[in-house]
């Protein structure tokens, strides 16, 4: 009996000793901090994304806003070790759909879509998703499962400029609208304009026009004709434009006619637009916009999140900023890169910027 008890005690002590010995052994990962381990894992997984081929399918590539947007796309892709090929369709939706099919057939790793319509693009986008090619769209009316869609706060942008117009006009006057149907952002901006008309019945629309083909030049030509139709000071209070290309054309026509009592309010902003806003002789006095380079950067980040296997939202809304001439310096010309020094909230968006992505950029 005593011998049995002694044997049991000996076994118990041996078991305790083996447990203590096991506890004393160092786990190879025990000395690393959670942050360091996460960073190492993120960098390793992100390194697999280097060399990706990205297709940018554009409905149009017109004006400085579009060129700066493309700059933002290329900058972010190149930081992550990839390469961008731009397919521009010159507003031809059939060509845009064909470009999308070409990108799929050429086995691009990811696809970015800029504008377009569901009718033209849905079949191609579904085909891309079936082939495991991730898609992120900007300003497109796409509701295909698996696609992340970016848009600017279009109604918010329109509201900001229209409310300022109403304030400057004292709630009454005659205005010209430059707008074109058939584009998702334009349609959203039109909703804000319709609400504005109901809110301010004493502000009358006396003319409306707009085309996406040669928009700045066409707007200038049509605005010249309207100024001849309404030749007297006070006939036209203001011009509201739903795109910066329209604002440029209208501003040039008004300035050349010497009718600078007419104020122009726009949407979107580029370096070229900023020069006009700062010019005290220009009728263009305010615009509401998102940094076009930021739009490109953010769109790329969500595409790379998909390539990385991250969960992404179906919809991403970019916050716009209202910019007026009185916010800008009078003694020097600035560009959109410097605009954040004068206008709070402009540029430098962190949307979609993950820790693993930042680590991959540094590498």
Secondary structure, DSSP 4 states (H G I P E B T S, - for coil): -HHHHHHHHHHHHHHHHHHHHHHHSPPTTTTS-HHHHHHHHHHHHHHTTTT-EEEEEES---HHHHHHHHHHHHHHHHHTT-EEEEEE-TT-HHHHHHHHHHHHHTT-SEEEEES--HHHHHHHHHHHHHTT-EEEEES-----TT-EEEEE-HHHHHHHHHHHHHHHHTT-EEEEEE--SSSHHHHHHHHHHHHHHHH-TTEEEEEEE--STTHHHHHHHHHHHHHHHS-STTS--EEEESSHHHHHHHHHHHHHTT-TTSEEEEE---HHHHHHHH-TT-SEEEEEE--HHHHHHHHHHHHHHHHHT----SEEEEPPEEEEGGGS-SSS---TTTGGGTSTT-S---TT--HHHHHHHH-
